[in-house]
Amino acid sequence: MAYSFILFLLFLLGASVGSFLSVVIFRIQKNKGGIIFGNSFCPSCKKKLTSRDLIPILSFLLSRGKCRHCQKGISPYYLLLEISTGILFLAVYLHFPFLGLAIHDAFIFNTSLFIPFFFYTLYSVFFIAIFFYDLQTSKIPDIFLFSLLGASIVGTLIMGSPEIWNIFVAITLALVFYGGQIVLSKGKWLGEGDLYFALSLAVIFGWELFLVSTVVSYFIGAIVSTPLLIFKKVKKSTSVPFAPFLVIGAFITLFFGNELLSWYVQTLIV
């Protein structure tokens, strides 16, 4: 029971962060002041939202996806963002279970697991913010990119992994591969934001897992884009946001990267 309660609290914390992210993303998109602080309001009727309107997930469900004041529909994107962030908090915790259950439902706090839990949760928050923002606007705001890059450097230094030489190789690969595409295509294939995001992934993962992340991202991008081209939903000249694929590749690498790398190495040996 105690363990289930911890999982519930983590999901609730993640959903709350997702709710906060939705506000941040909206204010950055609309170039509103008070990105962190300031009152939330309905974008349709401009009515100030109270605490009963801001309960993660529950408020959306109870209001049936409508503003309580003007009855205008609320995009399900907000609900999806809150649920996704809640699930991610749980997933990162299960990957780094810093609270171990002992006898009599007592918990043992594991600092060596809490530190990676904290930083990878922080990275995940930036990942999901970048995912939704780029999906909506085909842009990534500098505040997300450089905050993530700073967090990745601090996290890597504190955790002591990957090693400096490993990061240097990964950054070189990112500059050559992603930067090369930007130069060759004059920014048509990828944008500078994708390069900065890739540099953060290089710092977080090191060169081997960075390659895994890149391969997975392009593989998923091909799976999604090919049917769209075949059925003429998009044209070859259509600009498709690539950061969401990088985010999906990053999450798959975070949770399954070592397994994928081991499988690939074993396949080569065989």
C-alpha positions in Angstrom: 0.0 0.0 0.0 2.8 2.4 0.9 4.6 1.7 -2.3 1.4 2.3 -4.4 1.0 5.6 -2.6 4.5 6.7 -3.5 3.8 5.8 -7.2 0.6 7.8 -7.0 2.4 10.8 -5.6 5.1 10.6 -8.3 2.4 10.5 -11.0 0.6 13.4 -9.4 3.8 15.4 -9.2 4.6 14.7 -12.8 1.0 15.6 -13.9 1.4 18.9 -12.0 4.7 19.6 -13.7 2.9 18.9 -17.0 0.2 21.3 -16.2 2.8 24.0 -15.4 4.6 23.2 -18.7 1.4 23.8 -20.6 1.2 27.3 -19.2 4.9 28.0 -19.9 4.5 26.7 -23.5 1.4 28.8 -24.1 3.0 32.0 -22.7 6.2 31.5 -24.7 4.2 30.9 -27.9 2.1 34.0 -27.4 5.1 36.1 -26.1 3.3 36.7 -22.9 5.1 38.2 -19.9 5.4 36.3 -16.6 6.5 32.9 -18.0 7.0 31.5 -14.5 4.7 33.6 -12.4 1.4 35.2 -13.1 -2.3 34.2 -13.1 -3.6 31.5 -15.4 -6.6 32.4 -17.6 -8.9 31.0 -20.2 -7.5 31.9 -23.7 -11.0 32.3 -25.0 -12.9 34.4 -22.4 -9.8 35.7 -20.5 -11.4 34.8 -17.2 -8.9 34.1 -14.4 -8.7 30.5 -13.5 -9.0 29.4 -9.9 -7.5 26.4 -8.1 -10.5 24.3 -8.9 -9.8 24.8 -12.6 -6.1 23.9 -12.3 -6.2 20.4 -10.7 -4.1 18.3 -13.1 -6.2 15.9 -15.2 -9.2 16.0 -12.8 -10.2 19.5 -13.7 -10.3 18.7 -17.4 -12.4 15.5 -16.8 -14.8 17.2 -14.4 -15.4 20.1 -16.8 -15.7 17.7 -19.8 -13.0 19.6 -21.6 -14.7 22.9 -21.5 -14.1 26.3 -19.8 -16.3 26.6 -16.7 -17.0 30.2 -17.6 -17.5 30.4 -21.4 -18.0 26.7 -22.2 -15.5 26.9 -25.0 -13.7 23.6 -25.7 -10.3 23.1 -24.1 -7.7 21.3 -26.3 -7.1 17.7 -25.2 -3.4 18.6 -25.7 -3.4 19.9 -22.1 -4.7 16.6 -20.8 -2.2 14.6 -22.9 0.7 16.7 -21.7 -0.3 16.2 -18.0 -0.8 12.4 -18.4 2.4 12.0 -20.4 4.5 13.9 -17.8 2.9 11.9 -15.0 3.8 8.6 -16.7 7.3 9.8 -17.4 7.9 10.5 -13.7 6.8 7.0 -12.9 8.9 5.5 -15.7 12.1 7.3 -14.6 11.5 6.3 -11.0 11.0 2.6 -11.9 14.3 2.9 -13.9 16.0 4.5 -10.9 14.1 3.3 -7.8 15.7 5.4 -5.2 13.2 4.4 -2.5 13.6 0.8 -1.5 10.9 -1.0 0.4 12.2 -2.5 3.6 10.3 -4.4 6.4 7.2 -3.0 8.0 6.6 -0.8 4.9 9.6 1.4 5.8 11.6 2.9 2.9 15.3 3.1 2.4 16.5 6.2 0.6 19.2 5.4 -2.0 21.2 8.6 -2.8 23.2 7.0 -5.6 19.9 6.3 -7.4 18.2 9.5 -6.5 20.8 11.7 -8.2 20.3 10.1 -11.7 16.5 10.0 -11.0 16.5 13.8 -10.4 18.6 14.7 -13.4 16.9 12.3 -15.9 13.5 13.5 -14.6 14.7 17.1 -15.3 15.9 16.1 -18.7 12.5 14.4 -19.4 10.7 17.6 -18.5 12.7 19.5 -21.1 12.3 16.7 -23.6 8.5 16.7 -23.4 8.4 20.5 -23.5 10.5 20.5 -26.6 8.3 17.7 -28.1 5.0 19.6 -27.8 6.4 23.0 -28.6 8.2 21.9 -31.8 5.2 19.8 -32.8 2.9 22.8 -32.6 5.2 25.5 -34.0 8.2 23.8 -35.8 10.4 25.8 -33.5 12.3 25.2 -30.3 12.7 28.2 -28.0 16.2 29.1 -26.9 15.1 29.0 -23.2 14.4 25.2 -23.5 17.5 24.5 -25.6 20.1 26.3 -23.5 18.5 25.4 -20.2 18.6 21.7 -21.2 22.2 22.0 -22.3 23.2 23.6 -19.0 21.3 21.0 -17.0 23.0 18.2 -19.0 26.5 19.6 -18.4 25.8 20.0 -14.6 24.2 16.5 -14.4 27.0 14.8 -16.2 29.6 16.5 -14.0 27.8 15.5 -10.8 27.1 11.9 -11.9 30.6 11.5 -13.4 29.2 9.7 -16.4 29.8 9.8 -19.4 33.5 10.5 -19.1 34.9 13.7 -20.6 36.5 12.0 -23.6 33.3 10.1 -24.3 31.4 13.4 -24.4 34.0 15.0 -26.6 33.6 12.2 -29.2 29.8 12.5 -29.0 29.8 16.2 -29.4 32.1 15.9 -32.4 29.7 13.3 -34.0 26.8 15.7 -33.4 28.5 18.6 -34.9 29.6 16.6 -38.0 26.3 14.8 -38.6 23.7 17.3 -37.6 25.7 20.4 -38.4 26.7 18.9 -41.7 23.1 18.4 -42.7 22.3 22.0 -41.8 25.2 23.3 -43.9 24.5 21.0 -46.9 20.8 21.7 -47.0 21.1 25.4 -46.0 18.8 24.7 -43.1 16.1 22.9 -45.1 16.6 19.5 -43.6 17.3 20.5 -40.0 17.3 23.7 -38.0 19.8 25.0 -35.5 17.5 24.0 -32.7 17.9 20.4 -33.7 21.7 20.7 -33.5 21.6 22.3 -30.0 19.2 19.6 -28.9 21.5 16.9 -30.3 24.5 18.5 -28.4 22.5 18.1 -25.2 21.9 14.4 -26.0 25.6 13.9 -26.7 26.4 15.3 -23.3 23.8 13.2 -21.6 24.4 9.8 -23.3 28.0 9.8 -24.5 28.9 8.7 -28.1 27.7 5.1 -28.1 24.2 5.8 -26.7 24.1 9.0 -28.7 24.5 7.0 -31.9 21.7 4.7 -30.6 19.5 7.7 -30.0 20.2 9.1 -33.5 19.5 5.8 -35.3 16.3 5.3 -33.4 15.2 8.8 -34.1 15.7 8.6 -37.8 14.2 5.1 -37.9 11.0 6.4 -36.2 11.0 9.5 -38.5 11.1 7.2 -41.5 8.3 5.0 -40.2 6.1 8.1 -39.6 7.1 10.1 -42.7 7.0 7.3 -45.4 3.2 6.6 -45.1 2.5 10.3 -45.1 4.5 10.7 -48.4 2.9 7.6 -50.0 -0.6 8.8 -49.2 0.3 12.3 -50.2 -0.5 13.8 -46.8 2.7 15.7 -47.0 5.0 16.7 -49.9 8.8 16.2 -50.1 9.2 19.9 -49.7 7.0 20.0 -46.6 8.9 20.9 -43.4 8.3 18.2 -40.8 9.4 19.0 -37.2 12.2 16.7 -36.4 12.7 17.4 -32.6 9.7 15.1 -31.7 11.5 12.2 -33.3 14.7 13.1 -31.4 12.7 13.2 -28.2 11.2 9.7 -28.8 14.6 8.4 -29.7 16.0 10.0 -26.5 13.3 8.3 -24.3 13.8 4.9 -25.9 17.6 5.3 -25.4 17.1 6.3 -21.8 15.1 3.2 -21.0 16.3 0.6 -23.4 19.5 2.1 -24.9 22.0 -0.3 -23.3 19.9 -3.3 -24.3 19.6 -2.1 -27.9 23.4 -1.5 -28.0 24.1 -5.0 -26.6 21.7 -6.6 -29.1 23.4 -4.7 -32.0 26.9 -5.7 -30.9 25.9 -9.4 -30.5 24.3 -9.3 -33.9 27.6 -8.0 -35.4 29.6 -10.7 -33.6 27.3 -13.5 -34.8 
